Amino acid sequence: MWQTWKKGRNEVFHYFPHNLHSIRLEESRILIEDIIKTMELVVERIKTKNVQDQLLRYDILST
């Protein structure tokens, strides 16, 4: 998650006038897609963790 954020933040969402490196539109699309995929993965993991916690609370997974 951190790598995706760092790469996308620095190359797409921040403008540094002294930075001579620029990215093409297609590169920015790929970075944005990576950010979206990472966010979706995190949301899924949080949902899964919440469900597991609830099942444990009710002794359903404690076998």
DSSP file (Angstrom, degrees, kcal/mol; ACC not computed):
  #  RESIDUE AA STRUCTURE BP1 BP2  ACC     N-H-->O    O-->H-N    N-H-->O    O-->H-N    TCO  KAPPA ALPHA  PHI   PSI    X-CA   Y-CA   Z-CA
    1    1 A M     >        0   0    0      0, 0.0     4,-2.4     0, 0.0     5,-0.2   0.000 360.0 360.0 360.0 -44.9    0.0    0.0    0.0
    2    2 A W  H  >  +     0   0    0      1,-0.2     4,-3.0     2,-0.2     5,-0.2   0.908 360.0  51.3 -62.5 -42.6    2.8    2.4    0.9
    3    3 A Q  H  > S+     0   0    0      1,-0.2     4,-2.5     2,-0.2     5,-0.2   0.910 110.8  48.4 -62.4 -42.4    4.7    1.9   -2.3
    4    4 A T  H  > S+     0   0    0      2,-0.2     4,-2.5     1,-0.2     5,-0.3   0.928 114.4  46.1 -62.3 -45.5    1.6    2.5   -4.4
    5    5 A W  H  X S+     0   0    0     -4,-2.4     4,-3.1     2,-0.2     5,-0.3   0.937 113.6  47.9 -63.4 -47.6    0.8    5.7   -2.5
    6    6 A K  H  X S+     0   0    0     -4,-3.0     4,-2.1     1,-0.2     5,-0.2   0.926 114.7  45.3 -61.7 -46.4    4.3    7.0   -2.6
    7    7 A K  H  X S+     0   0    0     -4,-2.5     4,-1.7    -5,-0.2     5,-0.2   0.938 118.7  41.5 -64.3 -47.7    4.8    6.4   -6.3
    8    8 A G  H  X>S+     0   0    0     -4,-2.5     4,-2.5    -5,-0.2     5,-1.3   0.906 114.0  51.5 -68.1 -42.4    1.4    7.8   -7.2
    9    9 A R  I  <>S+     0   0    0     -4,-3.1     5,-0.8    -5,-0.3     4,-0.3   0.928 114.5  42.1 -61.5 -46.3    1.5   10.8   -4.9
   10   10 A N  I  <5S+     0   0    0     -4,-2.1    -1,-0.2    -5,-0.3    -2,-0.2   0.813 124.1  34.1 -74.7 -29.7    4.9   11.9   -6.1
   11   11 A E  I  <5S+     0   0    0     -4,-1.7    12,-0.3    -5,-0.2    -2,-0.2   0.727 130.8  21.3-101.2 -22.2    4.4   11.4   -9.8
   12   12 A V  I  <5S+     0   0    0     -4,-2.5    -3,-0.2    -5,-0.2    -2,-0.1   0.807 125.2  36.4-111.7 -46.1    0.8   12.2  -10.3
   13   13 A F  I   <S+     0   0    0     -5,-1.3     2,-0.4    -4,-0.3    -3,-0.2   0.571 106.1  63.0 -96.3  -9.4   -0.6   14.4   -7.6
   14   14 A H      < -     0   0    0     -5,-0.8     2,-0.5    -6,-0.3    -1,-0.0  -0.949  63.1-154.9-118.9 137.5    2.3   16.7   -6.7
   15   15 A Y        -     0   0    0     -2,-0.4     3,-0.1     3,-0.0    -4,-0.1  -0.940   8.5-174.0-110.3 125.3    3.9   19.2   -9.0
   16   16 A F    >   -     0   0    0     -2,-0.5     3,-1.9     1,-0.1    -2,-0.0  -0.949  13.4-157.0-119.2 109.8    7.4   20.1   -8.3
   17   17 A P  T 3  S+     0   0    0      0, 0.0    -1,-0.1     0, 0.0    -2,-0.0   0.813  94.3  52.5 -57.1 -32.0    8.7   23.0  -10.6
   18   18 A H  T 3  S+     0   0    0     -3,-0.1     2,-0.5     2,-0.0    -3,-0.0   0.597  87.1  99.4 -81.1  -9.6   12.3   22.0  -10.1
   19   19 A N    <   -     0   0    0     -3,-1.9    -3,-0.1     1,-0.2     0, 0.0  -0.672  52.9-169.3 -82.3 121.9   11.6   18.4  -11.1
   20   20 A L        +     0   0    0     -2,-0.5     2,-0.4     2,-0.0    -1,-0.2   0.613  59.9  95.8 -85.5 -12.7   12.5   17.7  -14.7
   21   21 A H        +     0   0    0      2,-0.0     2,-0.3     0, 0.0    -2,-0.1  -0.655  50.4 174.0 -81.8 127.6   10.8   14.3  -14.8
   22   22 A S        -     0   0    0     -2,-0.4     2,-0.3     0, 0.0   -11,-0.0  -0.933  20.5-135.7-127.7 157.8    7.3   14.3  -16.2
   23   23 A I        -     0   0    0     -2,-0.3     2,-0.1   -12,-0.3    -2,-0.0  -0.821  18.2-117.0-113.8 154.1    5.1   11.4  -16.9
   24   24 A R     >  -     0   0    0     -2,-0.3     4,-2.2     1,-0.1     5,-0.2  -0.369  32.8-104.2 -81.6 164.5    2.9   10.7  -19.9
   25   25 A L  H  > S+     0   0    0      1,-0.2     4,-2.2     2,-0.2     5,-0.2   0.896 121.4  52.6 -57.0 -43.0   -0.9   10.5  -19.8
   26   26 A E  H  > S+     0   0    0      1,-0.2     4,-2.2     2,-0.2    -1,-0.2   0.890 107.9  51.5 -63.4 -39.1   -0.7    6.7  -20.1
   27   27 A E  H  > S+     0   0    0      1,-0.2     4,-2.4     2,-0.2    -1,-0.2   0.907 109.7  49.7 -63.1 -40.9    1.7    6.4  -17.2
   28   28 A S  H  X S+     0   0    0     -4,-2.2     4,-2.5     1,-0.2    -2,-0.2   0.884 108.4  53.2 -66.8 -36.4   -0.5    8.5  -15.0
   29   29 A R  H  X S+     0   0    0     -4,-2.2     4,-2.6     2,-0.2    -1,-0.2   0.926 109.3  48.9 -61.8 -43.8   -3.5    6.3  -15.9
   30   30 A I  H  X S+     0   0    0     -4,-2.2     4,-2.4     2,-0.2    -2,-0.2   0.923 111.6  49.0 -62.5 -44.2   -1.5    3.2  -14.8
   31   31 A L  H  X S+     0   0    0     -4,-2.4     4,-2.1     2,-0.2    -1,-0.2   0.911 111.9  48.6 -62.0 -42.2   -0.6    4.9  -11.6
   32   32 A I  H  X S+     0   0    0     -4,-2.5     4,-2.4     2,-0.2    -2,-0.2   0.904 110.2  51.3 -66.4 -40.3   -4.1    5.9  -10.9
   33   33 A E  H  X S+     0   0    0     -4,-2.6     4,-2.7     1,-0.2    -1,-0.2   0.904 109.1  51.6 -61.4 -41.0   -5.4    2.4  -11.7
   34   34 A D  H  X S+     0   0    0     -4,-2.4     4,-2.4     2,-0.2    -2,-0.2   0.902 109.4  50.0 -61.4 -41.0   -2.8    1.0   -9.2
   35   35 A I  H  X S+     0   0    0     -4,-2.1     4,-2.5     2,-0.2    -2,-0.2   0.932 112.1  47.3 -63.4 -45.6   -4.0    3.4   -6.5
   36   36 A I  H  X S+     0   0    0     -4,-2.4     4,-2.5     2,-0.2    -2,-0.2   0.924 112.4  49.1 -62.9 -45.1   -7.6    2.3   -7.1
   37   37 A K  H  X S+     0   0    0     -4,-2.7     4,-2.3     1,-0.2    -1,-0.2   0.901 111.6  49.7 -61.4 -40.9   -6.8   -1.4   -7.1
   38   38 A T  H  X S+     0   0    0     -4,-2.4     4,-2.3    -5,-0.2    -1,-0.2   0.918 110.7  49.5 -64.4 -43.1   -4.8   -0.9   -3.8
   39   39 A M  H  X S+     0   0    0     -4,-2.5     4,-2.3     1,-0.2    -2,-0.2   0.908 110.8  50.0 -63.1 -41.4   -7.7    0.9   -2.2
   40   40 A E  H  X S+     0   0    0     -4,-2.5     4,-2.3     1,-0.2    -1,-0.2   0.903 110.1  50.9 -63.4 -40.9  -10.1   -1.8   -3.2
   41   41 A L  H  X S+     0   0    0     -4,-2.3     4,-2.4     2,-0.2    -2,-0.2   0.914 110.0  49.6 -62.7 -43.1   -7.8   -4.5   -1.8
   42   42 A V  H  X S+     0   0    0     -4,-2.3     4,-2.4     2,-0.2    -2,-0.2   0.918 110.2  50.4 -63.1 -43.7   -7.6   -2.6    1.5
   43   43 A V  H  X S+     0   0    0     -4,-2.3     4,-2.5     1,-0.2    -1,-0.2   0.920 110.7  49.8 -61.5 -43.4  -11.3   -2.3    1.7
   44   44 A E  H  X S+     0   0    0     -4,-2.3     4,-2.6     1,-0.2    -1,-0.2   0.917 111.2  48.7 -61.2 -43.4  -11.8   -6.0    1.1
   45   45 A R  H  X S+     0   0    0     -4,-2.4     4,-2.6     2,-0.2    -1,-0.2   0.887 110.7  50.3 -65.6 -37.7   -9.3   -6.9    3.7
   46   46 A I  H  X S+     0   0    0     -4,-2.4     4,-2.5     2,-0.2    -1,-0.2   0.927 111.5  48.5 -65.2 -43.5  -10.9   -4.6    6.3
   47   47 A K  H  X S+     0   0    0     -4,-2.5     4,-2.3     2,-0.2    -2,-0.2   0.931 112.5  48.6 -61.1 -45.4  -14.3   -6.1    5.5
   48   48 A T  H  X S+     0   0    0     -4,-2.6     4,-2.6     1,-0.2    -2,-0.2   0.917 111.6  49.4 -61.1 -44.5  -12.9   -9.7    5.8
   49   49 A K  H  X S+     0   0    0     -4,-2.6     4,-2.6     1,-0.2    -1,-0.2   0.911 110.2  51.0 -62.2 -42.6  -11.2   -8.8    9.1
   50   50 A N  H  X S+     0   0    0     -4,-2.5     4,-2.1     2,-0.2    -1,-0.2   0.906 111.1  48.0 -62.5 -41.6  -14.5   -7.3   10.5
   51   51 A V  H  X S+     0   0    0     -4,-2.3     4,-2.5     2,-0.2    -2,-0.2   0.928 111.9  49.6 -64.4 -45.1  -16.4  -10.4    9.6
   52   52 A Q  H  X S+     0   0    0     -4,-2.6     4,-2.5     1,-0.2     5,-0.2   0.914 110.2  51.0 -60.6 -42.6  -13.8  -12.7   11.2
   53   53 A D  H  X S+     0   0    0     -4,-2.6     4,-2.1     1,-0.2    -1,-0.2   0.908 110.9  48.4 -61.2 -42.0  -13.9  -10.5   14.3
   54   54 A Q  H  X S+     0   0    0     -4,-2.1     4,-1.3     2,-0.2    -2,-0.2   0.907 111.2  49.8 -66.3 -41.1  -17.6  -10.8   14.5
   55   55 A L  H  <>S+     0   0    0     -4,-2.5     5,-2.7     1,-0.2     6,-0.6   0.903 111.1  49.5 -64.4 -40.6  -17.6  -14.6   14.0
   56   56 A L  H ><5S+     0   0    0     -4,-2.5     3,-1.7     1,-0.2    -1,-0.2   0.889 105.3  58.0 -64.3 -38.0  -15.0  -15.0   16.7
   57   57 A R  H 3<5S+     0   0    0     -4,-2.1    -1,-0.2     1,-0.3    -2,-0.2   0.846 110.5  43.0 -60.6 -33.3  -17.0  -12.8   19.0
   58   58 A Y  T 3<5S-     0   0    0     -4,-1.3    -1,-0.3    -3,-0.2    -2,-0.2   0.222 115.5-115.2 -98.6  14.5  -19.9  -15.3   18.6
   59   59 A D  T < 5S+     0   0    0     -3,-1.7    -3,-0.2     1,-0.1    -2,-0.1   0.728  78.8 126.5  62.8  25.6  -17.6  -18.4   18.9
   60   60 A I  S   <S+     0   0    0     -5,-2.7    -4,-0.2     1,-0.2     3,-0.1   0.821  77.8  35.1 -82.6 -31.0  -18.3  -19.5   15.4
   61   61 A L  S    S+     0   0    0     -6,-0.6     2,-0.8    -9,-0.2    -1,-0.2   0.365  88.4  99.9-101.7   4.8  -14.7  -19.7   14.3
   62   62 A S              0   0    0     -7,-0.3    -1,-0.2     1,-0.2    -2,-0.1  -0.090 360.0 360.0 -88.2  40.1  -13.2  -20.9   17.6
   63   63 A T              0   0    0     -2,-0.8    -1,-0.2    -3,-0.1    -2,-0.1   0.431 360.0 360.0 -96.3 360.0  -13.0  -24.6   16.7
